[in-house]
Every structure is written in structure tokens, then in C-alpha cells.
């Protein structure tokens, strides 16, 4: 992919992650913010310095700007980590509680309750987690394909 194509794909992914309607009211803008912080800071590199008078070399630490391809790869990796890997972890956790629920005759779900008044609890069940993990697997394949196109 060219630099311009990478910038455009990056822009489109950012727009998708910031679109709450597209993500069923999920909050994913934090992923964009984290990646933007890393990109702004730049990549840490070690530059050699040669001292000809003493015939020795040393290194100093500096940063360099990420290329558009590297920036896009950072975003792809962050999406995979935040969405795909989280879905797989959710499936494993809910599977554990499903097995425990069967063994001890308890409700096999995980509930998160907000401290805010009139808020509905978020309930994680094995069947919902399995569905999300299957969708995450599809997303992972697409991200892998995109990553390979970026690296050319």
C-alpha cells in the first residue's frame, strides 16, 4: 500500500471506531486515543555516535516518526488486541462460569452493575460470548488480510 492509501485506511478505521451507532453504542474511541499517543511520541531508536578521537562508539536514544504503514499496523494491532483478544478471553471466562454453574447449580453468567441510578446491568453469558468470539474470529481474519496488504 502507498503512504496515501495507508493514511486513508487509517482515517476510515478511526471513523469506524469513533462511530457509536456502528458499534452498537460501544465506546471504542479510547483505542484511537491510545494509538494516537504512541504515534505522537514516535518510535524510540538507538543512534550510534562515533568518537573518532577516542576510537569508540556509543549510542544515544532518540525518536523518529512512524511511517503511514507503521501507524496503520499499530492501529490494526490495537484493534486486534482490544476487540479480538478480549472476545476470546470473555469466551474462556464465561465458559469457566458455565462449567462452575453446572457443577454447583448457580447462574452461569457474569454481571457488571454500574453505580449510576437506573442503569441496567451488563450480563455476559457463554452463548453471547461464543457469538462474539465467532465474530471476532472473522474480524481477526480481516485484520490479518489488511496487515498483509499493508506490508505488501
C-alpha positions, 0 to 999 in steps of 0.5 A, spaced: 500 500 500 502 507 498 503 512 504 496 515 501 492 509 501 495 507 508 493 514 511 486 513 508 485 506 511 487 509 517 482 515 517 476 510 515 478 505 521 478 511 526 471 513 523 469 506 524 471 506 531 469 513 533 462 511 530 457 509 536 451 507 532 456 502 528 458 499 534 452 498 537 453 504 542 460 501 544 465 506 546 471 504 542 474 511 541 479 510 547 483 505 542 484 511 537 486 515 543 491 510 545 494 509 538 494 516 537 499 517 543 504 512 541 504 515 534 505 522 537 511 520 541 514 516 535 518 510 535 524 510 540 531 508 536 538 507 538 543 512 534 550 510 534 555 516 535 562 515 533 568 518 537 573 518 532 578 521 537 577 516 542 576 510 537 569 508 540 562 508 539 556 509 543 549 510 542 544 515 544 536 514 544 532 518 540 525 518 536 523 518 529 516 518 526 512 512 524 511 511 517 503 511 514 504 503 514 507 503 521 501 507 524 496 503 520 499 496 523 499 499 530 492 501 529 490 494 526 494 491 532 490 495 537 484 493 534 486 486 534 488 486 541 482 490 544 476 487 540 479 480 538 483 478 544 478 480 549 472 476 545 476 470 546 478 471 553 470 473 555 469 466 551 474 462 556 471 466 562 464 465 561 465 458 559 469 457 566 462 460 569 458 455 565 462 449 567 462 452 575 454 453 574 453 446 572 457 443 577 454 447 583 447 449 580 448 457 580 447 462 574 452 461 569 453 468 567 457 474 569 454 481 571 457 488 571 452 493 575 454 500 574 453 505 580 449 510 576 441 510 578 437 506 573 442 503 569 441 496 567 446 491 568 451 488 563 450 480 563 455 476 559 453 469 558 457 463 554 452 463 548 453 471 547 460 470 548 461 464 543 457 469 538 462 474 539 468 470 539 465 467 532 465 474 530 471 476 532 474 470 529 472 473 522 474 480 524 481 477 526 481 474 519 480 481 516 485 484 520 490 479 518 488 480 510 489 488 511 496 487 515 498 483 509 496 488 504 499 493 508 506 490 508 505 488 501 
